[in-house]
Amino acid sequence: MKHSKKILLLSALLASFAGTVNAKSNGIDKIKKAGVLTVGVKDDVPGFGQINQTTKEHEGLEIDIAKAVARQILGTDSKINFVTVTAKNRSAFLNQDKVDMVIATFTVTEERKQNYDFSDVYYTDSVGLMVKKSSGITSFKNLENKKIGVTQGSMTTTTIKNAAIREGVFITCVTYPSNQTLKDALDHGEIDAFSIDNSILHGYLDDSVMILPEHFDEMKYAVAIKKDNSAVTKVVNEVIRTLVKSGELDRLLVKHKLKY
C-alpha cells in the first residue's frame, strides 16, 4: 500500500511538472485559442511604429514584423490587435499579459534578459542628439549646462549621463512621456537637445533642427516575450530569420526609410 502511494505521489508530481513546463511553452496555443495576436507597439516612432494620419492605421518596420508573426501563427495578418505602449509601460503590459509580445524599439540588455525572453535582433542603432540649428550647438561638448530631453523609462538617460561623465560635460536630463512631446519641447525652447536612438531622431527631422555627429552605445532591438515562453520565442525567431534570409528585412528597412 505504501509503495502504491509513493507511485501515485510520484505520478502526481511528474504530471504537475509536465503541466508547468507545458504552461510555460504553450503560448502559441493560447494565441490560437484567442484567435488574435495582441502586440504592444509604438504609435509615435516614425519608421518603426506610428499611426498614419490619413488611413489611421499602424505602420512601420515593427508593424510589418508583427504582421509576419501573425501570419505564421494564425495564417493571416488580419487577426492582430495593436496596443500602444510607451518605454515606461511596455514592461508592465507584458508582465500583466495585456499583450502577447512587445515589438516597440525595445533594447536588449543583460538586465532585461533576466526578466524577458528576447528574439533575434532585427535592428541595431545608437543614441544620438537633436538640436535647433539656431542654437549654435554643433557638438556634444557644446551641451555644457544644457537641458537634454529624454523619454521616460528609456535607456537613453543612462547612456547620455555616462557620455557626459566621459566627456567632462555637465548636463541636466529632463524626462517627457513621448517622442512627440520631446520634439515639441525642443521646438518651444524648453530643452536644448532631444536625445534618443539615432534612427528615431531621423523621423523628426525638419528644416529647423539637426542631429549632432556624435553617437553613443549600441542599441539592439528585439521582440520581447514573457519569460520562459519558448514556443512563442521559437516562432518569432523563425519569422525574423526568414525575413533576413529572404532579403525582405532589408527591403522593409528601405521602405520605412531606416537605411541612411
C-alpha positions in Angstrom: 0.0 0.0 0.0 2.8 2.4 0.9 4.6 1.5 -2.3 1.4 2.3 -4.3 1.0 5.6 -2.5 4.6 6.5 -3.4 3.9 5.7 -7.1 0.7 7.8 -7.1 2.6 10.7 -5.4 5.4 10.5 -7.9 3.0 10.4 -10.8 1.2 13.4 -9.5 4.4 15.3 -9.1 5.5 14.4 -12.7 2.1 15.5 -14.0 2.4 18.7 -12.2 5.9 19.3 -13.5 4.8 18.5 -17.1 1.8 20.9 -16.7 4.2 23.6 -15.5 6.5 23.1 -18.5 3.6 23.0 -20.9 2.2 26.2 -19.4 5.4 27.9 -20.0 5.8 26.8 -23.6 2.2 26.7 -24.9 1.9 30.4 -25.6 1.2 29.6 -29.3 -1.8 27.5 -28.2 -3.1 30.4 -26.1 -2.8 32.8 -29.1 -4.6 30.3 -31.4 -7.3 29.8 -28.9 -7.8 33.6 -28.6 -7.9 33.8 -32.4 -5.9 37.1 -32.3 -2.3 38.1 -31.7 -2.0 41.1 -29.4 1.2 43.1 -29.8 2.5 46.1 -27.9 3.8 48.7 -30.4 4.7 52.4 -30.5 2.5 54.9 -32.2 4.9 57.8 -32.3 8.1 56.5 -33.8 8.4 57.2 -37.5 9.8 54.2 -39.4 9.2 51.7 -36.6 5.6 52.2 -35.3 3.3 55.1 -35.9 -0.3 56.0 -36.8 -0.8 57.0 -40.4 -2.8 60.2 -40.1 -4.6 59.6 -43.4 -5.6 55.9 -43.0 -5.5 55.9 -39.2 -3.7 52.6 -39.5 -0.5 51.5 -37.7 2.6 51.4 -40.0 6.4 50.9 -39.7 9.0 48.2 -39.6 7.8 46.7 -36.3 4.2 46.7 -37.5 5.3 44.6 -40.5 7.3 42.2 -38.3 4.2 41.8 -36.1 2.0 41.1 -39.2 4.6 38.4 -40.3 4.4 36.8 -36.9 0.5 36.8 -37.1 0.6 35.1 -40.5 3.0 32.5 -39.1 0.8 31.7 -36.1 -2.8 32.4 -37.3 -2.4 32.2 -41.1 -3.4 35.8 -41.6 -2.3 39.3 -40.5 -5.9 40.5 -40.2 -6.2 38.8 -36.8 -3.9 41.2 -34.9 -4.6 43.7 -32.2 -2.1 46.5 -31.8 -1.8 48.0 -28.3 0.0 51.3 -27.9 2.8 51.1 -25.4 5.5 53.5 -24.2 9.0 53.0 -22.9 7.6 53.4 -19.4 4.7 50.9 -19.5 5.7 48.3 -22.1 7.3 46.0 -19.4 4.2 46.2 -17.2 1.9 45.4 -20.2 4.0 42.3 -20.9 4.1 41.2 -17.2 0.3 41.7 -16.9 -0.5 39.7 -20.0 -2.1 42.7 -21.7 0.0 41.8 -24.8 1.5 38.6 -26.1 4.7 40.3 -27.1 6.2 43.8 -27.4 7.8 45.0 -30.6 8.5 48.6 -29.7 12.1 49.7 -30.1 12.9 47.5 -27.1 16.6 47.4 -26.5 18.2 44.2 -25.3 20.3 44.4 -22.1 21.7 41.8 -19.8 19.5 43.0 -17.0 16.3 42.8 -19.2 17.3 39.2 -20.2 16.8 38.2 -16.6 13.1 39.2 -16.9 12.1 38.6 -20.5 12.8 36.3 -23.4 14.2 38.2 -26.4 14.1 37.2 -30.1 16.9 37.6 -32.5 17.9 41.2 -33.0 16.2 42.8 -36.0 17.8 46.3 -35.8 20.9 47.9 -34.3 21.0 51.6 -33.5 22.9 54.1 -31.4 21.9 57.0 -29.2 22.1 60.5 -30.8 21.1 64.1 -30.1 18.9 66.6 -32.0 19.3 70.4 -31.5 17.9 73.5 -33.1 20.1 74.9 -35.9 19.7 78.3 -34.4 21.2 77.2 -31.0 24.8 77.3 -32.3 25.3 73.8 -30.7 27.4 71.7 -33.1 28.9 69.0 -30.8 28.3 67.2 -27.5 30.9 69.5 -25.9 28.6 72.5 -26.5 25.9 71.0 -24.2 27.7 72.2 -21.1 25.0 73.3 -18.5 22.2 72.4 -21.1 19.0 70.6 -20.6 18.7 67.3 -22.5 15.2 65.8 -23.1 14.7 62.0 -22.8 11.7 59.7 -22.8 10.5 58.2 -19.5 11.6 54.6 -19.0 14.2 54.5 -21.8 17.9 53.6 -21.7 18.8 57.0 -23.1 19.2 58.7 -19.7 21.9 56.3 -18.6 23.7 56.5 -21.9 23.7 60.3 -22.1 24.8 60.7 -18.4 27.6 58.3 -18.9 28.7 60.1 -22.1 28.7 63.4 -20.2 30.9 61.9 -17.5 33.4 60.6 -20.1 33.4 64.0 -21.9 33.5 66.0 -18.7 30.3 67.9 -19.6 27.7 68.9 -17.0 24.1 68.3 -18.3 20.6 68.0 -16.9 18.3 65.3 -18.1 14.6 66.1 -18.3 12.0 63.4 -18.9 9.0 63.6 -21.2 6.3 61.0 -21.8 6.7 60.6 -25.5 8.9 61.4 -28.5 6.4 63.9 -29.8 6.4 65.8 -26.5 10.1 65.8 -26.6 10.2 67.3 -30.2 7.6 69.9 -29.1 9.7 70.8 -26.1 12.7 71.3 -28.3 10.7 73.4 -30.7 9.4 75.6 -27.9 12.8 76.0 -26.2 12.0 74.1 -23.1 15.1 71.9 -23.7 18.3 72.4 -25.6 18.5 68.9 -27.1 16.3 65.9 -27.7 18.1 62.6 -27.2 17.0 59.1 -28.3 18.1 56.5 -30.8 19.5 57.9 -33.9 17.0 56.3 -36.4 14.1 57.7 -34.3 15.6 61.2 -34.4 15.7 61.0 -38.2 11.9 60.6 -38.2 11.6 64.0 -36.5 14.0 65.9 -38.8 12.8 69.2 -40.3 14.5 72.4 -41.6 14.8 73.9 -38.1 16.8 71.1 -36.5 19.9 69.0 -36.9 21.4 65.8 -35.5 24.8 66.1 -33.8 27.7 64.0 -35.2 28.3 62.0 -32.0 26.6 58.6 -31.4 26.7 56.7 -28.2 26.4 53.0 -27.3 24.9 50.2 -29.3 21.1 49.7 -29.1 19.9 46.3 -30.3 16.2 45.9 -30.9 14.4 42.6 -30.4 10.9 41.3 -29.8 10.3 40.9 -26.0 8.3 37.9 -24.8 7.3 36.9 -21.3 10.0 34.8 -19.7 10.2 31.0 -20.5 7.6 31.2 -23.3 9.9 29.1 -25.6 7.2 28.2 -28.2 6.5 31.8 -29.0 10.1 32.8 -29.0 10.9 30.0 -31.4 8.2 31.1 -33.9 9.2 34.8 -33.7 12.9 33.8 -34.4 11.8 31.7 -37.4 9.9 34.7 -38.8 12.9 37.1 -38.2 15.4 34.6 -39.7 13.2 34.1 -42.8 12.9 37.9 -43.2 16.7 38.2 -43.1 17.4 35.2 -45.3 14.9 36.3 -48.0 16.2 39.8 -48.1 12.7 41.1 -47.0 14.1 42.7 -43.9 16.4 44.9 -46.0 13.5 45.8 -48.2 11.5 46.8 -45.2 14.3 49.0 -43.9 14.4 50.8 -47.2 10.6 51.0 -47.3 10.4 52.7 -43.9 13.5 54.9 -44.6 15.6 53.2 -41.9 18.7 52.9 -44.1 20.8 56.0 -44.5 
